[in-house]
Amino acid sequence: MIRKTSAEDVSELRWFKSSYSDSSNSNECVEVATTLGTVHVRDSKNVEGPQLALTHRAWADFVAHSSGS
């Protein structure tokens, strides 16, 4: 995970619903935005709430683990 220490502007990120979100359950919606160095993750129902910023490798490891691969 990447901890931001500066006021990096995340308002310009282009968010999209993760293909790993469960479309049959609207309570499980994750949005993702990518940059060159990070993958940002947030809860689509709380867009002003906490966000995670992960390295691309950490995101790939998370997806592989959560999908049972």
mmCIF file of the N, C-alpha and C atoms, coordinates in Angstrom:
data_MODEL
# 
_entry.id   MODEL 
# 
loop_
_atom_site.group_PDB 
_atom_site.id 
_atom_site.type_symbol 
_atom_site.label_atom_id 
_atom_site.label_alt_id 
_atom_site.label_comp_id 
_atom_site.label_asym_id 
_atom_site.label_entity_id 
_atom_site.label_seq_id 
_atom_site.pdbx_PDB_ins_code 
_atom_site.Cartn_x 
_atom_site.Cartn_y 
_atom_site.Cartn_z 
_atom_site.occupancy 
_atom_site.B_iso_or_equiv 
_atom_site.pdbx_formal_charge 
_atom_site.auth_seq_id 
_atom_site.auth_comp_id 
_atom_site.auth_asym_id 
_atom_site.auth_atom_id 
_atom_site.pdbx_PDB_model_num 
ATOM 1   N N  . MET A 1 1  ? 0.844   -1.162  0.000   1.00 0.00 ? 1  MET A N  1 
ATOM 2   C CA . MET A 1 1  ? 0.000   0.000   0.000   1.00 0.00 ? 1  MET A CA 1 
ATOM 3   C C  . MET A 1 1  ? 0.890   1.225   0.000   1.00 0.00 ? 1  MET A C  1 
ATOM 4   N N  . ILE A 1 2  ? 0.415   2.280   -0.619  1.00 0.00 ? 2  ILE A N  1 
ATOM 5   C CA . ILE A 1 2  ? 1.162   3.528   -0.694  1.00 0.00 ? 2  ILE A CA 1 
ATOM 6   C C  . ILE A 1 2  ? 0.469   4.555   0.186   1.00 0.00 ? 2  ILE A C  1 
ATOM 7   N N  . ARG A 1 3  ? 1.217   5.172   1.062   1.00 0.00 ? 3  ARG A N  1 
ATOM 8   C CA . ARG A 1 3  ? 0.663   6.211   1.914   1.00 0.00 ? 3  ARG A CA 1 
ATOM 9   C C  . ARG A 1 3  ? 1.046   7.557   1.327   1.00 0.00 ? 3  ARG A C  1 
ATOM 10  N N  . LYS A 1 4  ? 0.063   8.380   1.044   1.00 0.00 ? 4  LYS A N  1 
ATOM 11  C CA . LYS A 1 4  ? 0.337   9.685   0.457   1.00 0.00 ? 4  LYS A CA 1 
ATOM 12  C C  . LYS A 1 4  ? 0.689   10.680  1.549   1.00 0.00 ? 4  LYS A C  1 
ATOM 13  N N  . THR A 1 5  ? 1.802   11.344  1.370   1.00 0.00 ? 5  THR A N  1 
ATOM 14  C CA . THR A 1 5  ? 2.192   12.358  2.333   1.00 0.00 ? 5  THR A CA 1 
ATOM 15  C C  . THR A 1 5  ? 1.996   13.753  1.788   1.00 0.00 ? 5  THR A C  1 
ATOM 16  N N  . SER A 1 6  ? 1.772   13.854  0.479   1.00 0.00 ? 6  SER A N  1 
ATOM 17  C CA . SER A 1 6  ? 1.523   15.160  -0.117  1.00 0.00 ? 6  SER A CA 1 
ATOM 18  C C  . SER A 1 6  ? 0.060   15.269  -0.492  1.00 0.00 ? 6  SER A C  1 
ATOM 19  N N  . ALA A 1 7  ? -0.311  16.419  -0.957  1.00 0.00 ? 7  ALA A N  1 
ATOM 20  C CA . ALA A 1 7  ? -1.702  16.655  -1.345  1.00 0.00 ? 7  ALA A CA 1 
ATOM 21  C C  . ALA A 1 7  ? -1.896  16.289  -2.812  1.00 0.00 ? 7  ALA A C  1 
ATOM 22  N N  . GLU A 1 8  ? -1.465  15.091  -3.187  1.00 0.00 ? 8  GLU A N  1 
ATOM 23  C CA . GLU A 1 8  ? -1.643  14.628  -4.563  1.00 0.00 ? 8  GLU A CA 1 
ATOM 24  C C  . GLU A 1 8  ? -3.121  14.690  -4.919  1.00 0.00 ? 8  GLU A C  1 
ATOM 25  N N  . ASP A 1 9  ? -3.428  15.261  -6.064  1.00 0.00 ? 9  ASP A N  1 
ATOM 26  C CA . ASP A 1 9  ? -4.810  15.468  -6.450  1.00 0.00 ? 9  ASP A CA 1 
ATOM 27  C C  . ASP A 1 9  ? -5.390  14.191  -7.033  1.00 0.00 ? 9  ASP A C  1 
ATOM 28  N N  . VAL A 1 10 ? -6.200  13.499  -6.235  1.00 0.00 ? 10 VAL A N  1 
ATOM 29  C CA . VAL A 1 10 ? -6.849  12.287  -6.716  1.00 0.00 ? 10 VAL A CA 1 
ATOM 30  C C  . VAL A 1 10 ? -8.204  12.594  -7.335  1.00 0.00 ? 10 VAL A C  1 
ATOM 31  N N  . SER A 1 11 ? -8.613  13.865  -7.313  1.00 0.00 ? 11 SER A N  1 
ATOM 32  C CA . SER A 1 11 ? -9.915  14.213  -7.881  1.00 0.00 ? 11 SER A CA 1 
ATOM 33  C C  . SER A 1 11 ? -9.921  14.059  -9.397  1.00 0.00 ? 11 SER A C  1 
ATOM 34  N N  . GLU A 1 12 ? -8.774  14.025  -10.030 1.00 0.00 ? 12 GLU A N  1 
ATOM 35  C CA . GLU A 1 12 ? -8.713  13.895  -11.475 1.00 0.00 ? 12 GLU A CA 1 
ATOM 36  C C  . GLU A 1 12 ? -8.566  12.451  -11.944 1.00 0.00 ? 12 GLU A C  1 
ATOM 37  N N  . LEU A 1 13 ? -8.616  11.516  -11.023 1.00 0.00 ? 13 LEU A N  1 
ATOM 38  C CA . LEU A 1 13 ? -8.545  10.110  -11.398 1.00 0.00 ? 13 LEU A CA 1 
ATOM 39  C C  . LEU A 1 13 ? -9.806  9.714   -12.150 1.00 0.00 ? 13 LEU A C  1 
ATOM 40  N N  . ARG A 1 14 ? -9.672  8.796   -13.077 1.00 0.00 ? 14 ARG A N  1 
ATOM 41  C CA . ARG A 1 14 ? -10.830 8.279   -13.812 1.00 0.00 ? 14 ARG A CA 1 
ATOM 42  C C  . ARG A 1 14 ? -11.227 6.946   -13.196 1.00 0.00 ? 14 ARG A C  1 
ATOM 43  N N  . TRP A 1 15 ? -12.283 6.978   -12.428 1.00 0.00 ? 15 TRP A N  1 
ATOM 44  C CA . TRP A 1 15 ? -12.747 5.807   -11.697 1.00 0.00 ? 15 TRP A CA 1 
ATOM 45  C C  . TRP A 1 15 ? -13.656 4.954   -12.567 1.00 0.00 ? 15 TRP A C  1 
ATOM 46  N N  . PHE A 1 16 ? -13.566 3.637   -12.393 1.00 0.00 ? 16 PHE A N  1 
ATOM 47  C CA . PHE A 1 16 ? -14.481 2.713   -13.060 1.00 0.00 ? 16 PHE A CA 1 
ATOM 48  C C  . PHE A 1 16 ? -14.778 1.572   -12.104 1.00 0.00 ? 16 PHE A C  1 
ATOM 49  N N  . LYS A 1 17 ? -15.920 0.957   -12.294 1.00 0.00 ? 17 LYS A N  1 
ATOM 50  C CA . LYS A 1 17 ? -16.305 -0.155  -11.430 1.00 0.00 ? 17 LYS A CA 1 
ATOM 51  C C  . LYS A 1 17 ? -15.431 -1.352  -11.758 1.00 0.00 ? 17 LYS A C  1 
ATOM 52  N N  . SER A 1 18 ? -14.877 -1.941  -10.746 1.00 0.00 ? 18 SER A N  1 
ATOM 53  C CA . SER A 1 18 ? -14.022 -3.105  -10.935 1.00 0.00 ? 18 SER A CA 1 
ATOM 54  C C  . SER A 1 18 ? -14.825 -4.276  -11.489 1.00 0.00 ? 18 SER A C  1 
ATOM 55  N N  . SER A 1 19 ? -14.227 -4.989  -12.417 1.00 0.00 ? 19 SER A N  1 
ATOM 56  C CA . SER A 1 19 ? -14.883 -6.182  -12.953 1.00 0.00 ? 19 SER A CA 1 
ATOM 57  C C  . SER A 1 19 ? -14.979 -7.278  -11.895 1.00 0.00 ? 19 SER A C  1 
ATOM 58  N N  . TYR A 1 20 ? -14.275 -7.105  -10.790 1.00 0.00 ? 20 TYR A N  1 
ATOM 59  C CA . TYR A 1 20 ? -14.330 -8.075  -9.701  1.00 0.00 ? 20 TYR A CA 1 
ATOM 60  C C  . TYR A 1 20 ? -15.453 -7.779  -8.720  1.00 0.00 ? 20 TYR A C  1 
ATOM 61  N N  . SER A 1 21 ? -16.167 -6.662  -8.892  1.00 0.00 ? 21 SER A N  1 
ATOM 62  C CA . SER A 1 21 ? -17.315 -6.367  -8.043  1.00 0.00 ? 21 SER A CA 1 
ATOM 63  C C  . SER A 1 21 ? -18.441 -7.323  -8.392  1.00 0.00 ? 21 SER A C  1 
ATOM 64  N N  . ASP A 1 22 ? -19.240 -7.652  -7.414  1.00 0.00 ? 22 ASP A N  1 
ATOM 65  C CA . ASP A 1 22 ? -20.363 -8.562  -7.601  1.00 0.00 ? 22 ASP A CA 1 
ATOM 66  C C  . ASP A 1 22 ? -21.560 -7.764  -8.100  1.00 0.00 ? 22 ASP A C  1 
ATOM 67  N N  . SER A 1 23 ? -21.881 -7.857  -9.375  1.00 0.00 ? 23 SER A N  1 
ATOM 68  C CA . SER A 1 23 ? -22.968 -7.073  -9.953  1.00 0.00 ? 23 SER A CA 1 
ATOM 69  C C  . SER A 1 23 ? -24.339 -7.490  -9.427  1.00 0.00 ? 23 SER A C  1 
ATOM 70  N N  . SER A 1 24 ? -24.449 -8.659  -8.838  1.00 0.00 ? 24 SER A N  1 
ATOM 71  C CA . SER A 1 24 ? -25.733 -9.100  -8.311  1.00 0.00 ? 24 SER A CA 1 
ATOM 72  C C  . SER A 1 24 ? -25.996 -8.542  -6.920  1.00 0.00 ? 24 SER A C  1 
ATOM 73  N N  . ASN A 1 25 ? -24.991 -7.922  -6.315  1.00 0.00 ? 25 ASN A N  1 
ATOM 74  C CA . ASN A 1 25 ? -25.138 -7.370  -4.972  1.00 0.00 ? 25 ASN A CA 1 
ATOM 75  C C  . ASN A 1 25 ? -24.593 -5.948  -4.975  1.00 0.00 ? 25 ASN A C  1 
ATOM 76  N N  . SER A 1 26 ? -25.476 -4.959  -5.005  1.00 0.00 ? 26 SER A N  1 
ATOM 77  C CA . SER A 1 26 ? -25.044 -3.562  -5.099  1.00 0.00 ? 26 SER A CA 1 
ATOM 78  C C  . SER A 1 26 ? -24.302 -3.086  -3.848  1.00 0.00 ? 26 SER A C  1 
ATOM 79  N N  . ASN A 1 27 ? -24.297 -3.884  -2.792  1.00 0.00 ? 27 ASN A N  1 
ATOM 80  C CA . ASN A 1 27 ? -23.562 -3.515  -1.579  1.00 0.00 ? 27 ASN A CA 1 
ATOM 81  C C  . ASN A 1 27 ? -22.084 -3.870  -1.673  1.00 0.00 ? 27 ASN A C  1 
ATOM 82  N N  . GLU A 1 28 ? -21.666 -4.501  -2.748  1.00 0.00 ? 28 GLU A N  1 
ATOM 83  C CA . GLU A 1 28 ? -20.278 -4.914  -2.908  1.00 0.00 ? 28 GLU A CA 1 
ATOM 84  C C  . GLU A 1 28 ? -19.689 -4.293  -4.169  1.00 0.00 ? 28 GLU A C  1 
ATOM 85  N N  . CYS A 1 29 ? -19.614 -2.969  -4.192  1.00 0.00 ? 29 CYS A N  1 
ATOM 86  C CA . CYS A 1 29 ? -19.116 -2.268  -5.371  1.00 0.00 ? 29 CYS A CA 1 
ATOM 87  C C  . CYS A 1 29 ? -17.776 -1.608  -5.067  1.00 0.00 ? 29 CYS A C  1 
ATOM 88  N N  . VAL A 1 30 ? -16.800 -1.970  -5.838  1.00 0.00 ? 30 VAL A N  1 
ATOM 89  C CA . VAL A 1 30 ? -15.471 -1.387  -5.705  1.00 0.00 ? 30 VAL A CA 1 
ATOM 90  C C  . VAL A 1 30 ? -15.158 -0.641  -6.981  1.00 0.00 ? 30 VAL A C  1 
ATOM 91  N N  . GLU A 1 31 ? -14.631 0.573   -6.841  1.00 0.00 ? 31 GLU A N  1 
ATOM 92  C CA . GLU A 1 31 ? -14.191 1.341   -7.991  1.00 0.00 ? 31 GLU A CA 1 
ATOM 93  C C  . GLU A 1 31 ? -12.679 1.413   -7.981  1.00 0.00 ? 31 GLU A C  1 
ATOM 94  N N  . VAL A 1 32 ? -12.109 1.448   -9.183  1.00 0.00 ? 32 VAL A N  1 
ATOM 95  C CA . VAL A 1 32 ? -10.665 1.424   -9.351  1.00 0.00 ? 32 VAL A CA 1 
ATOM 96  C C  . VAL A 1 32 ? -10.268 2.554   -10.294 1.00 0.00 ? 32 VAL A C  1 
ATOM 97  N N  . ALA A 1 33 ? -9.127  3.169   -10.017 1.00 0.00 ? 33 ALA A N  1 
ATOM 98  C CA . ALA A 1 33 ? -8.529  4.144   -10.934 1.00 0.00 ? 33 ALA A CA 1 
ATOM 99  C C  . ALA A 1 33 ? -7.038  3.846   -10.983 1.00 0.00 ? 33 ALA A C  1 
ATOM 100 N N  . THR A 1 34 ? -6.469  3.874   -12.161 1.00 0.00 ? 34 THR A N  1 
ATOM 101 C CA . THR A 1 34 ? -5.054  3.542   -12.293 1.00 0.00 ? 34 THR A CA 1 
ATOM 102 C C  . THR A 1 34 ? -4.243  4.745   -12.756 1.00 0.00 ? 34 THR A C  1 
ATOM 103 N N  . THR A 1 35 ? -3.009  4.781   -12.296 1.00 0.00 ? 35 THR A N  1 
ATOM 104 C CA . THR A 1 35 ? -2.019  5.741   -12.763 1.00 0.00 ? 35 THR A CA 1 
ATOM 105 C C  . THR A 1 35 ? -0.786  4.933   -13.149 1.00 0.00 ? 35 THR A C  1 
ATOM 106 N N  . LEU A 1 36 ? 0.250   5.604   -13.568 1.00 0.00 ? 36 LEU A N  1 
ATOM 107 C CA . LEU A 1 36 ? 1.462   4.875   -13.952 1.00 0.00 ? 36 LEU A CA 1 
ATOM 108 C C  . LEU A 1 36 ? 2.023   4.036   -12.813 1.00 0.00 ? 36 LEU A C  1 
ATOM 109 N N  . GLY A 1 37 ? 1.956   4.534   -11.591 1.00 0.00 ? 37 GLY A N  1 
ATOM 110 C CA . GLY A 1 37 ? 2.590   3.831   -10.484 1.00 0.00 ? 37 GLY A CA 1 
ATOM 111 C C  . GLY A 1 37 ? 1.662   3.202   -9.479  1.00 0.00 ? 37 GLY A C  1 
ATOM 112 N N  . THR A 1 38 ? 0.362   3.497   -9.570  1.00 0.00 ? 38 THR A N  1 
ATOM 113 C CA . THR A 1 38 ? -0.536  3.023   -8.522  1.00 0.00 ? 38 THR A CA 1 
ATOM 114 C C  . THR A 1 38 ? -1.886  2.585   -9.072  1.00 0.00 ? 38 THR A C  1 
ATOM 115 N N  . VAL A 1 39 ? -2.550  1.778   -8.259  1.00 0.00 ? 39 VAL A N  1 
ATOM 116 C CA . VAL A 1 39 ? -3.945  1.415   -8.479  1.00 0.00 ? 39 VAL A CA 1 
ATOM 117 C C  . VAL A 1 39 ? -4.695  1.928   -7.259  1.00 0.00 ? 39 VAL A C  1 
ATOM 118 N N  . HIS A 1 40 ? -5.644  2.811   -7.486  1.00 0.00 ? 40 HIS A N  1 
ATOM 119 C CA . HIS A 1 40 ? -6.434  3.389   -6.405  1.00 0.00 ? 40 HIS A CA 1 
ATOM 120 C C  . HIS A 1 40 ? -7.739  2.617   -6.305  1.00 0.00 ? 40 HIS A C  1 
ATOM 121 N N  . VAL A 1 41 ? -8.188  2.359   -5.087  1.00 0.00 ? 41 VAL A N  1 
ATOM 122 C CA . VAL A 1 41 ? -9.385  1.570   -4.848  1.00 0.00 ? 41 VAL A CA 1 
ATOM 123 C C  . VAL A 1 41 ? -10.261 2.303   -3.841  1.00 0.00 ? 41 VAL A C  1 
ATOM 124 N N  . ARG A 1 42 ? -11.569 2.328   -4.107  1.00 0.00 ? 42 ARG A N  1 
ATOM 125 C CA . ARG A 1 42 ? -12.504 2.963   -3.169  1.00 0.00 ? 42 ARG A CA 1 
ATOM 126 C C  . ARG A 1 42 ? -13.847 2.250   -3.217  1.00 0.00 ? 42 ARG A C  1 
ATOM 127 N N  . ASP A 1 43 ? -14.659 2.507   -2.209  1.00 0.00 ? 43 ASP A N  1 
ATOM 128 C CA . ASP A 1 43 ? -16.021 1.988   -2.133  1.00 0.00 ? 43 ASP A CA 1 
ATOM 129 C C  . ASP A 1 43 ? -16.906 2.920   -2.951  1.00 0.00 ? 43 ASP A C  1 
ATOM 130 N N  . SER A 1 44 ? -17.610 2.393   -3.937  1.00 0.00 ? 44 SER A N  1 
ATOM 131 C CA . SER A 1 44 ? -18.417 3.240   -4.810  1.00 0.00 ? 44 SER A CA 1 
ATOM 132 C C  . SER A 1 44 ? -19.585 3.907   -4.085  1.00 0.00 ? 44 SER A C  1 
ATOM 133 N N  . LYS A 1 45 ? -19.978 3.375   -2.943  1.00 0.00 ? 45 LYS A N  1 
ATOM 134 C CA . LYS A 1 45 ? -21.067 3.972   -2.186  1.00 0.00 ? 45 LYS A CA 1 
ATOM 135 C C  . LYS A 1 45 ? -20.579 5.083   -1.263  1.00 0.00 ? 45 LYS A C  1 
ATOM 136 N N  . ASN A 1 46 ? -19.265 5.246   -1.148  1.00 0.00 ? 46 ASN A N  1 
ATOM 137 C CA . ASN A 1 46 ? -18.691 6.261   -0.263  1.00 0.00 ? 46 ASN A CA 1 
ATOM 138 C C  . ASN A 1 46 ? -17.478 6.879   -0.957  1.00 0.00 ? 46 ASN A C  1 
ATOM 139 N N  . VAL A 1 47 ? -17.719 7.588   -2.048  1.00 0.00 ? 47 VAL A N  1 
ATOM 140 C CA . VAL A 1 47 ? -16.622 8.089   -2.877  1.00 0.00 ? 47 VAL A CA 1 
ATOM 141 C C  . VAL A 1 47 ? -15.764 9.145   -2.172  1.00 0.00 ? 47 VAL A C  1 
ATOM 142 N N  . GLU A 1 48 ? -16.300 9.771   -1.147  1.00 0.00 ? 48 GLU A N  1 
ATOM 143 C CA . GLU A 1 48 ? -15.521 10.747  -0.375  1.00 0.00 ? 48 GLU A CA 1 
ATOM 144 C C  . GLU A 1 48 ? -14.790 10.088  0.791   1.00 0.00 ? 48 GLU A C  1 
ATOM 145 N N  . GLY A 1 49 ? -15.020 8.806   0.987   1.00 0.00 ? 49 GLY A N  1 
ATOM 146 C CA . GLY A 1 49 ? -14.436 8.076   2.100   1.00 0.00 ? 49 GLY A CA 1 
ATOM 147 C C  . GLY A 1 49 ? -13.000 7.650   1.830   1.00 0.00 ? 49 GLY A C  1 
ATOM 148 N N  . PRO A 1 50 ? -12.500 6.737   2.638   1.00 0.00 ? 50 PRO A N  1 
ATOM 149 C CA . PRO A 1 50 ? -11.118 6.275   2.510   1.00 0.00 ? 50 PRO A CA 1 
ATOM 150 C C  . PRO A 1 50 ? -10.854 5.612   1.157   1.00 0.00 ? 50 PRO A C  1 
ATOM 151 N N  . GLN A 1 51 ? -9.621  5.745   0.718   1.00 0.00 ? 51 GLN A N  1 
ATOM 152 C CA . GLN A 1 51 ? -9.178  5.112   -0.518  1.00 0.00 ? 51 GLN A CA 1 
ATOM 153 C C  . GLN A 1 51 ? -7.858  4.414   -0.253  1.00 0.00 ? 51 GLN A C  1 
ATOM 154 N N  . LEU A 1 52 ? -7.629  3.362   -0.993  1.00 0.00 ? 52 LEU A N  1 
ATOM 155 C CA . LEU A 1 52 ? -6.341  2.679   -0.946  1.00 0.00 ? 52 LEU A CA 1 
ATOM 156 C C  . LEU A 1 52 ? -5.564  3.025   -2.199  1.00 0.00 ? 52 LEU A C  1 
ATOM 157 N N  . ALA A 1 53 ? -4.271  3.138   -2.064  1.00 0.00 ? 53 ALA A N  1 
ATOM 158 C CA . ALA A 1 53 ? -3.390  3.311   -3.220  1.00 0.00 ? 53 ALA A CA 1 
ATOM 159 C C  . ALA A 1 53 ? -2.363  2.191   -3.148  1.00 0.00 ? 53 ALA A C  1 
ATOM 160 N N  . LEU A 1 54 ? -2.417  1.289   -4.111  1.00 0.00 ? 54 LEU A N  1 
ATOM 161 C CA . LEU A 1 54 ? -1.564  0.110   -4.127  1.00 0.00 ? 54 LEU A CA 1 
ATOM 162 C C  . LEU A 1 54 ? -0.625  0.154   -5.322  1.00 0.00 ? 54 LEU A C  1 
ATOM 163 N N  . THR A 1 55 ? 0.511   -0.507  -5.174  1.00 0.00 ? 55 THR A N  1 
ATOM 164 C CA . THR A 1 55 ? 1.361   -0.688  -6.349  1.00 0.00 ? 55 THR A CA 1 
ATOM 165 C C  . THR A 1 55 ? 0.649   -1.645  -7.282  1.00 0.00 ? 55 THR A C  1 
ATOM 166 N N  . HIS A 1 56 ? 1.026   -1.629  -8.543  1.00 0.00 ? 56 HIS A N  1 
ATOM 167 C CA . HIS A 1 56 ? 0.407   -2.545  -9.495  1.00 0.00 ? 56 HIS A CA 1 
ATOM 168 C C  . HIS A 1 56 ? 0.656   -3.993  -9.090  1.00 0.00 ? 56 HIS A C  1 
ATOM 169 N N  . ARG A 1 57 ? 1.821   -4.282  -8.562  1.00 0.00 ? 57 ARG A N  1 
ATOM 170 C CA . ARG A 1 57 ? 2.147   -5.647  -8.123  1.00 0.00 ? 57 ARG A CA 1 
ATOM 171 C C  . ARG A 1 57 ? 1.262   -6.068  -6.947  1.00 0.00 ? 57 ARG A C  1 
ATOM 172 N N  . ALA A 1 58 ? 1.077   -5.156  -5.984  1.00 0.00 ? 58 ALA A N  1 
ATOM 173 C CA . ALA A 1 58 ? 0.231   -5.469  -4.833  1.00 0.00 ? 58 ALA A CA 1 
ATOM 174 C C  . ALA A 1 58 ? -1.208  -5.713  -5.279  1.00 0.00 ? 58 ALA A C  1 
ATOM 175 N N  . TRP A 1 59 ? -1.698  -4.931  -6.232  1.00 0.00 ? 59 TRP A N  1 
ATOM 176 C CA . TRP A 1 59 ? -3.050  -5.127  -6.760  1.00 0.00 ? 59 TRP A CA 1 
ATOM 177 C C  . TRP A 1 59 ? -3.158  -6.490  -7.453  1.00 0.00 ? 59 TRP A C  1 
ATOM 178 N N  . ALA A 1 60 ? -2.168  -6.828  -8.264  1.00 0.00 ? 60 ALA A N  1 
ATOM 179 C CA . ALA A 1 60 ? -2.178  -8.116  -8.961  1.00 0.00 ? 60 ALA A CA 1 
ATOM 180 C C  . ALA A 1 60 ? -2.172  -9.263  -7.956  1.00 0.00 ? 60 ALA A C  1 
ATOM 181 N N  . ASP A 1 61 ? -1.368  -9.149  -6.910  1.00 0.00 ? 61 ASP A N  1 
ATOM 182 C CA . ASP A 1 61 ? -1.336  -10.189 -5.872  1.00 0.00 ? 61 ASP A CA 1 
ATOM 183 C C  . ASP A 1 61 ? -2.683  -10.302 -5.165  1.00 0.00 ? 61 ASP A C  1 
ATOM 184 N N  . PHE A 1 62 ? -3.304  -9.149  -4.864  1.00 0.00 ? 62 PHE A N  1 
ATOM 185 C CA . PHE A 1 62 ? -4.605  -9.142  -4.204  1.00 0.00 ? 62 PHE A CA 1 
ATOM 186 C C  . PHE A 1 62 ? -5.657  -9.821  -5.083  1.00 0.00 ? 62 PHE A C  1 
ATOM 187 N N  . VAL A 1 63 ? -5.711  -9.447  -6.343  1.00 0.00 ? 63 VAL A N  1 
ATOM 188 C CA . VAL A 1 63 ? -6.698  -10.015 -7.256  1.00 0.00 ? 63 VAL A CA 1 
ATOM 189 C C  . VAL A 1 63 ? -6.485  -11.519 -7.401  1.00 0.00 ? 63 VAL A C  1 
ATOM 190 N N  . ALA A 1 64 ? -5.227  -11.944 -7.538  1.00 0.00 ? 64 ALA A N  1 
ATOM 191 C CA . ALA A 1 64 ? -4.943  -13.368 -7.659  1.00 0.00 ? 64 ALA A CA 1 
ATOM 192 C C  . ALA A 1 64 ? -5.390  -14.122 -6.406  1.00 0.00 ? 64 ALA A C  1 
ATOM 193 N N  . HIS A 1 65 ? -5.136  -13.542 -5.250  1.00 0.00 ? 65 HIS A N  1 
ATOM 194 C CA . HIS A 1 65 ? -5.512  -14.191 -3.986  1.00 0.00 ? 65 HIS A CA 1 
ATOM 195 C C  . HIS A 1 65 ? -7.028  -14.225 -3.820  1.00 0.00 ? 65 HIS A C  1 
ATOM 196 N N  . SER A 1 66 ? -7.702  -13.106 -4.104  1.00 0.00 ? 66 SER A N  1 
ATOM 197 C CA . SER A 1 66 ? -9.138  -13.031 -3.864  1.00 0.00 ? 66 SER A CA 1 
ATOM 198 C C  . SER A 1 66 ? -9.951  -13.833 -4.890  1.00 0.00 ? 66 SER A C  1 
ATOM 199 N N  . SER A 1 67 ? -9.353  -14.105 -6.041  1.00 0.00 ? 67 SER A N  1 
ATOM 200 C CA . SER A 1 67 ? -10.082 -14.892 -7.039  1.00 0.00 ? 67 SER A CA 1 
ATOM 201 C C  . SER A 1 67 ? -9.792  -16.393 -6.913  1.00 0.00 ? 67 SER A C  1 
ATOM 202 N N  . GLY A 1 68 ? -8.927  -16.739 -5.972  1.00 0.00 ? 68 GLY A N  1 
ATOM 203 C CA . GLY A 1 68 ? -8.632  -18.139 -5.741  1.00 0.00 ? 68 GLY A CA 1 
ATOM 204 C C  . GLY A 1 68 ? -7.634  -18.733 -6.711  1.00 0.00 ? 68 GLY A C  1 
ATOM 205 N N  . SER A 1 69 ? -6.945  -17.896 -7.456  1.00 0.00 ? 69 SER A N  1 
ATOM 206 C CA . SER A 1 69 ? -5.966  -18.402 -8.444  1.00 0.00 ? 69 SER A CA 1 
ATOM 207 C C  . SER A 1 69 ? -4.727  -18.910 -7.763  1.00 0.00 ? 69 SER A C  1 
# 
